[in-house]
Amino acid sequence: MDYLPAKYHIWLQETNRRTFVARRKGQVVALDSVCLVDEGSTAVSEGLRVAPWERGRGITRLMLDHVEDFLKTEFPAVKVIRLTRMQDPPSSMLYKYRLLHSKAVLSLMFKAEEVKEKVQVLISRMEKEGQCFQPPMTLGAQDVMRVCTNQTVIEKLLPAKMLIQNWLPVYPLKLNLDYLLTKGVTWMADNSEEPNMLSLGNPAVRVPLKGSFHRADIDLFGFDPRNVKIHFLSQLLSISKEIHDGGLVCFLIMEKAVFPTMDAFCKDINRFVLLTEQLVLEKDI
Ligand SMILES: CC(C)(COP(=O)(O)OP(=O)(O)OC[C@H]1O[C@@H](n2cnc3c(N)ncnc32)[C@H](O)[C@@H]1OP(=O)(O)O)[C@@H](O)C(=O)NCCC(=O)NCCS
């Protein structure tokens, strides 16, 4: 499910990002990347990985120490390193980082040709249960700016006061939003003023999984299970328009309170059990 092949060259073009590799005998054995956000005060670490045969041998520590030293020298305004990671971090990480928020992840798997049909089945199920399926609206750039900087919306929908777009946690500040708006995200909300539900549909990327697979992450912000269902289905329909072959693994990232309802709602869809939790962690430097 590795997104890196799809993102690596884009990352190299981003002026607010630095990417590091470690080599042993000329061969790349590790990578890390930092994205400068929050008006230059935070570096979000993304993509950390070490070649499987090099793990547990101290390269991660060397890499992280090097990146931290680089930030202190080249970007002294950076005071915080933030990252997201999946469930079960090593205890040494929990000792060093504070936990800001954690969300639940539901991992679903589809064949490309069956997505629309599955969505229709789920819409019918909602309607049979007396819930009306009213598609949300898609927000333009100005709507995103207005909605995401509205303090009521921030208090109501963002528990850590942070937007987490495709595993990138940032405060909803203008420069951060300008950056997120370059990422081809489909922003949906139940209204364009003070929504009760916001969702970010990230563009599907091809992943190196046997059998031509795509990965698409849907970030869901809201606590009303009916709204969460509607946004999930609408985002999935939108993603399905880009995928014409192979399979789709979809990660739905939601508040833990709505997970049991969504888990039951998606009970007939195949699971791809890899991710169950998204943790947002940070530490001062
Ligand atoms: C996560 C990964 C880089 C850890 O490599 P490793 O060499 O096995 O590292 P270890 O588990 O021995 O931990 C070494 C140190 O790195 C820290 N660490 C491990 N994962 C980390 C992470 N995601 N972010 C920051 N620090 C991390 C540990 O706390 C430990 O700190 P310590 O030296 O102070 O004790 C490696 O398992 C990997 O490449 N996994 C696949 C990709 C992945 O899951 N990346 C996570 C972020 S996208």
The ligand as an SDF file (V2000), in Angstrom:
LIG
                    3D

 48 50  0  0  0  0  0  0  0  0999 V2000
    9.2850    2.6140   10.9970 C   0  0  0  0  0  0  0  0  0  0  0  0
   10.7030    2.1870   10.6200 C   0  0  0  0  0  0  0  0  0  0  0  0
   11.3810    3.3230    9.8510 C   0  0  0  0  0  0  0  0  0  0  0  0
   11.4910    1.9300   11.9080 C   0  0  0  0  0  0  0  0  0  0  0  0
   12.7920    1.4670   11.5580 O   0  0  0  0  0  0  0  0  0  0  0  0
   13.6920    0.6040   12.5890 P   0  0  0  0  0  0  0  0  0  0  0  0
   15.1060    0.6490   12.1590 O   0  0  0  0  0  0  0  0  0  0  0  0
   13.0920   -0.7500   12.7090 O   0  0  0  0  0  0  0  0  0  0  0  0
   13.5230    1.4410   13.9160 O   0  0  0  0  0  0  0  0  0  0  0  0
   13.3310    0.9310   15.4030 P   0  0  0  0  0  0  0  0  0  0  0  0
   11.9710    0.3190   15.5840 O   0  0  0  0  0  0  0  0  0  0  0  0
   14.5360    0.0850   15.7650 O   0  0  0  0  0  0  0  0  0  0  0  0
   13.3440    2.2910   16.1780 O   0  0  0  0  0  0  0  0  0  0  0  0
   14.4840    3.1320   16.1530 C   0  0  0  0  0  0  0  0  0  0  0  0
   14.0710    4.4880   16.6980 C   0  0  0  0  0  0  0  0  0  0  0  0
   13.2020    5.1310   15.7780 O   0  0  0  0  0  0  0  0  0  0  0  0
   12.0160    5.5670   16.4340 C   0  0  0  0  0  0  0  0  0  0  0  0
   10.9040    5.4260   15.4800 N   0  0  0  0  0  0  0  0  0  0  0  0
   10.3800    4.2920   14.9820 C   0  0  0  0  0  0  0  0  0  0  0  0
    9.3860    4.5890   14.1160 N   0  0  0  0  0  0  0  0  0  0  0  0
    9.3150    5.9360   14.0610 C   0  0  0  0  0  0  0  0  0  0  0  0
    8.4830    6.8410   13.3740 C   0  0  0  0  0  0  0  0  0  0  0  0
    7.5200    6.4390   12.5200 N   0  0  0  0  0  0  0  0  0  0  0  0
    8.6850    8.1650   13.5610 N   0  0  0  0  0  0  0  0  0  0  0  0
    9.6360    8.6090   14.4170 C   0  0  0  0  0  0  0  0  0  0  0  0
   10.4560    7.7810   15.1250 N   0  0  0  0  0  0  0  0  0  0  0  0
   10.2730    6.4740   14.9300 C   0  0  0  0  0  0  0  0  0  0  0  0
   11.8700    4.6350   17.6400 C   0  0  0  0  0  0  0  0  0  0  0  0
   11.1360    5.2770   18.6650 O   0  0  0  0  0  0  0  0  0  0  0  0
   13.3180    4.4000   18.0230 C   0  0  0  0  0  0  0  0  0  0  0  0
   13.7520    5.4810   18.8160 O   0  0  0  0  0  0  0  0  0  0  0  0
   15.0160    5.2960   19.8490 P   0  0  0  0  0  0  0  0  0  0  0  0
   16.2250    5.0790   19.0110 O   0  0  0  0  0  0  0  0  0  0  0  0
   15.0440    6.6010   20.5930 O   0  0  0  0  0  0  0  0  0  0  0  0
   14.6640    4.1010   20.7030 O   0  0  0  0  0  0  0  0  0  0  0  0
   10.7000    0.8840    9.7750 C   0  0  0  0  0  0  0  0  0  0  0  0
   10.1010   -0.1430   10.5410 O   0  0  0  0  0  0  0  0  0  0  0  0
   10.0010    1.0170    8.4450 C   0  0  0  0  0  0  0  0  0  0  0  0
   10.6060    1.4370    7.4550 O   0  0  0  0  0  0  0  0  0  0  0  0
    8.7000    0.6320    8.3770 N   0  0  0  0  0  0  0  0  0  0  0  0
    7.9350    0.7060    7.1680 C   0  0  0  0  0  0  0  0  0  0  0  0
    7.4930    2.1340    6.8600 C   0  0  0  0  0  0  0  0  0  0  0  0
    6.7240    2.7870    7.9940 C   0  0  0  0  0  0  0  0  0  0  0  0
    5.8840    2.1620    8.6330 O   0  0  0  0  0  0  0  0  0  0  0  0
    7.0060    4.0700    8.2500 N   0  0  0  0  0  0  0  0  0  0  0  0
    6.3060    4.8150    9.3040 C   0  0  0  0  0  0  0  0  0  0  0  0
    6.0090    6.2310    8.9190 C   0  0  0  0  0  0  0  0  0  0  0  0
    5.3520    6.4550    7.2560 S   0  0  0  0  0  0  0  0  0  0  0  0
  1  2  1  0
  2  3  1  0
  2  4  1  0
  2 36  1  0
  4  5  1  0
  5  6  1  0
  6  7  2  0
  6  8  1  0
  6  9  1  0
  9 10  1  0
 10 11  2  0
 10 12  1  0
 10 13  1  0
 13 14  1  0
 14 15  1  0
 15 16  1  0
 15 30  1  0
 16 17  1  0
 17 18  1  0
 17 28  1  0
 18 19  1  0
 18 27  1  0
 19 20  2  0
 20 21  1  0
 21 22  1  0
 21 27  2  0
 22 23  1  0
 22 24  2  0
 24 25  1  0
 25 26  2  0
 26 27  1  0
 28 29  1  0
 28 30  1  0
 30 31  1  0
 31 32  1  0
 32 33  2  0
 32 34  1  0
 32 35  1  0
 36 37  1  0
 36 38  1  0
 38 39  2  0
 38 40  1  0
 40 41  1  0
 41 42  1  0
 42 43  1  0
 43 44  2  0
 43 45  1  0
 45 46  1  0
 46 47  1  0
 47 48  1  0
M  END
$$$$
